[in-house]
Amino acid sequence: MPSSPPACAVPASTENAAPTAPTASPAPFVPTANRVRVAVTAPDPITHEGVLSQLRRHPEVELCKSSGPATVALLIEDTIDDAALTRLRRAVRSEGSRAVLVAGTVREHELLDVVECGVGAIVWRHEATAQRLVRAVLTAAKGGGDLPADLLAQLIAQVRRLQNDSADQPGFLVSFTKREVDVVRLVADGFDNSEIALKLSYSERTVKNVMYGLTTRLHLRNRAHVVAYALREGFI
């Protein structure tokens, strides 16, 4: 009697199986030596913890409890008063940090004070997403400037009102060379290093060296401070 063909194994039905959750991609590894150390100061514990939770997800940032050299001080202030300016000055001048200010408001007459404290970046509180904060922190860590467009326009307008025609006074050419004037004028117009290099037919390294030379020679803090100084003294 012919034997029956062997029965084939039928796979179990998957119709009722629970869906498999997608595996999250691991965060890119960033060596500790390449991370930017950030110390956060906030007006209340809820705001402080909220900012920390935003920054923890970014491996290029290392959170620390106190500011100091090689650290970016991230300060959150609702308004700019004398106490806030004191905290900014302490972070930059006494503790040697770069500074990022997250502010609810910065009135026009307060802006120059903030820049002269050495703040490298300003972020509006309503725009302070995790990505925006990290961008400001990384820019400040490199000694760069990052101001909202409306504040940059206010800064230029305010400082120009303080000019006293010092460009015509002796010492102008000694203080700023023509190359420095050309570079700083384009920085004030909002161009980055690569765009300035293209416009002036310089290398990007030359542009960086010009800005570094100005900040070092004039004891200024960052690009925004250089622009404020140049405008106030009538160099641009």
VMD Tcl script that draws the C-alpha trace (Angstrom):
set ca {
  {0.00 0.00 0.00}
  {1.66 3.29 -1.03}
  {2.77 5.41 1.85}
  {1.29 8.88 2.33}
  {3.58 11.85 1.64}
  {5.02 13.36 4.78}
  {3.03 16.22 6.18}
  {4.64 19.61 5.84}
  {5.19 21.65 8.98}
  {2.89 24.64 8.97}
  {4.37 27.77 10.63}
  {2.43 29.18 13.52}
  {0.13 32.02 12.59}
  {1.65 35.46 13.12}
  {-1.61 37.33 12.80}
  {-1.94 37.83 16.56}
  {1.75 38.25 17.30}
  {2.72 41.47 19.04}
  {4.57 43.87 16.74}
  {8.28 44.17 17.33}
  {9.31 47.64 18.49}
  {11.89 49.27 16.22}
  {15.36 49.36 17.66}
  {16.56 52.89 18.31}
  {19.83 53.83 16.68}
  {22.56 54.29 19.26}
  {23.81 57.83 19.75}
  {27.11 58.46 17.96}
  {30.11 58.04 20.23}
  {32.02 61.20 20.99}
  {35.36 60.83 22.82}
  {35.35 62.52 26.21}
  {38.23 64.76 25.19}
  {36.15 66.19 22.33}
  {33.05 66.96 24.39}
  {32.19 70.50 25.44}
  {31.79 70.87 29.19}
  {28.67 72.86 30.06}
  {27.54 74.27 33.40}
  {23.90 75.35 33.56}
  {22.61 78.13 35.81}
  {18.84 78.65 35.94}
  {16.48 80.77 38.05}
  {14.52 77.77 39.38}
  {14.90 73.97 39.72}
  {12.24 73.15 37.10}
  {13.92 75.24 34.42}
  {17.33 73.88 35.42}
  {16.23 70.25 35.12}
  {14.44 70.96 31.84}
  {17.59 72.33 30.24}
  {19.68 69.45 31.59}
  {17.25 66.91 30.13}
  {17.52 68.59 26.72}
  {21.32 68.57 26.74}
  {21.79 65.02 28.12}
  {20.65 63.53 24.81}
  {23.55 65.09 22.91}
  {26.84 63.20 23.19}
  {28.93 66.22 22.17}
  {28.00 67.89 25.47}
  {29.28 66.93 28.92}
  {27.32 68.39 31.82}
  {29.20 69.58 34.89}
  {28.17 71.23 38.13}
  {30.39 74.32 38.08}
  {31.83 76.56 35.40}
  {35.49 77.31 34.88}
  {38.22 77.33 32.22}
  {37.40 75.26 29.13}
  {33.73 75.31 30.12}
  {30.69 76.95 28.55}
  {28.48 78.62 31.14}
  {24.85 78.41 30.01}
  {22.83 80.99 31.93}
  {19.07 81.30 31.79}
  {17.71 84.72 32.73}
  {14.17 86.03 32.43}
  {15.31 89.66 32.42}
  {18.66 91.42 32.42}
  {19.20 93.29 35.68}
  {22.31 94.13 37.70}
  {22.31 90.70 39.35}
  {22.15 88.96 35.97}
  {25.02 91.06 34.61}
  {27.06 90.22 37.71}
  {26.52 86.50 37.11}
  {27.57 86.89 33.47}
  {30.73 88.79 34.37}
  {31.64 86.27 37.05}
  {31.26 83.33 34.67}
  {33.37 84.90 31.93}
  {35.96 87.02 33.72}
  {36.42 85.35 37.09}
  {35.87 81.72 36.15}
  {37.24 81.87 32.61}
  {34.20 80.34 30.92}
  {32.65 81.05 27.58}
  {29.06 82.17 28.08}
  {25.72 81.49 26.42}
  {22.74 83.54 27.57}
  {19.19 82.26 27.23}
  {16.95 85.25 27.84}
  {13.28 86.08 27.88}
  {13.93 89.70 27.01}
  {16.96 91.86 26.30}
  {16.08 95.53 26.02}
  {18.03 97.69 23.64}
  {19.93 99.60 26.32}
  {20.95 96.29 27.96}
  {22.35 94.64 24.86}
  {25.74 96.32 24.80}
  {26.22 95.56 28.50}
  {25.53 91.89 27.82}
  {27.99 91.74 24.92}
  {30.68 93.56 26.88}
  {30.31 90.99 29.67}
  {31.79 88.54 27.17}
  {28.65 86.64 26.18}
  {29.35 84.74 22.97}
  {25.83 83.61 22.13}
  {22.29 84.68 22.95}
  {19.23 82.48 22.49}
  {15.64 83.61 22.99}
  {13.83 81.44 25.53}
  {10.97 80.75 23.13}
  {13.50 79.44 20.58}
  {15.56 77.38 23.04}
  {15.15 73.90 21.56}
  {17.77 71.27 22.30}
  {19.30 71.69 18.84}
  {19.41 75.47 19.17}
  {21.07 75.30 22.59}
  {23.70 72.81 21.42}
  {24.49 74.96 18.39}
  {24.99 78.01 20.60}
  {27.14 76.05 23.06}
  {29.41 74.66 20.33}
  {29.76 78.10 18.73}
  {30.65 79.73 22.04}
  {33.14 76.97 22.84}
  {35.03 77.83 19.65}
  {35.06 81.53 20.52}
  {32.43 82.40 17.96}
  {29.38 84.63 18.18}
  {25.76 83.64 17.73}
  {23.13 86.35 18.10}
  {19.55 86.37 16.80}
  {19.24 88.55 13.71}
  {17.05 91.11 15.46}
  {19.56 91.54 18.30}
  {22.48 91.85 15.90}
  {20.65 94.64 14.07}
  {19.93 96.37 17.38}
  {23.55 96.06 18.46}
  {24.85 97.64 15.28}
  {22.30 100.47 15.41}
  {22.94 101.15 19.09}
  {26.72 101.25 18.86}
  {26.69 103.41 15.76}
  {24.79 106.02 17.73}
  {27.72 106.11 20.14}
  {30.31 106.79 17.48}
  {32.28 110.00 17.92}
  {34.07 110.20 14.58}
  {37.13 108.55 16.08}
  {37.95 107.11 12.67}
  {39.35 110.53 11.77}
  {41.54 110.73 14.85}
  {45.26 109.82 14.90}
  {45.86 106.21 15.77}
  {43.09 104.75 13.60}
  {45.48 102.95 11.27}
  {47.60 101.81 14.18}
  {44.65 100.24 16.00}
  {43.01 98.49 13.04}
  {44.71 97.59 9.78}
  {42.79 97.82 6.51}
  {42.56 94.01 6.43}
  {41.11 93.98 9.94}
  {38.58 96.66 9.04}
  {37.50 94.72 5.95}
  {37.08 91.49 7.87}
  {35.26 92.99 10.86}
  {32.91 94.96 8.61}
  {31.80 91.71 6.96}
  {31.47 90.01 10.34}
  {29.17 92.86 11.38}
  {27.12 92.22 8.24}
  {26.52 88.63 9.37}
  {28.89 86.70 7.08}
  {30.71 83.63 8.36}
  {34.42 82.90 7.91}
  {34.06 80.99 4.64}
  {31.89 83.71 3.08}
  {34.32 86.44 4.20}
  {37.24 84.51 2.76}
  {35.44 84.22 -0.57}
  {34.52 87.90 -0.71}
  {38.02 89.13 0.18}
  {39.96 86.43 -1.69}
  {41.62 85.30 1.54}
  {41.98 81.81 2.92}
  {39.59 80.88 5.69}
  {42.61 80.46 7.97}
  {43.61 84.08 7.30}
  {40.15 85.29 8.35}
  {40.34 83.22 11.54}
  {43.81 84.59 12.29}
  {42.61 88.18 11.84}
  {39.80 87.68 14.33}
  {42.03 85.83 16.77}
  {44.63 88.60 16.55}
  {42.03 91.27 17.33}
  {40.54 89.44 20.29}
  {43.99 88.77 21.72}
  {45.51 92.22 21.12}
  {42.49 94.18 22.32}
  {41.57 91.77 25.14}
  {38.12 91.13 23.67}
  {36.02 88.06 24.29}
  {34.53 86.99 20.98}
  {33.35 88.08 17.52}
  {30.36 90.00 18.84}
  {32.62 91.90 21.24}
  {35.02 92.74 18.39}
  {32.13 94.13 16.32}
  {30.85 96.18 19.27}
  {34.32 97.56 19.92}
  {34.93 98.42 16.27}
  {31.60 100.18 15.95}
  {31.96 102.12 19.18}
  {35.44 103.31 18.26}
  {34.39 104.25 14.74}
  {36.54 101.72 12.89}
  {33.61 100.45 10.80}
}
mol new
graphics top color blue
foreach p $ca { graphics top sphere $p radius 0.5 }
foreach p [lrange $ca 0 end-1] q [lrange $ca 1 end] { graphics top cylinder $p $q radius 0.2 }
display resetview
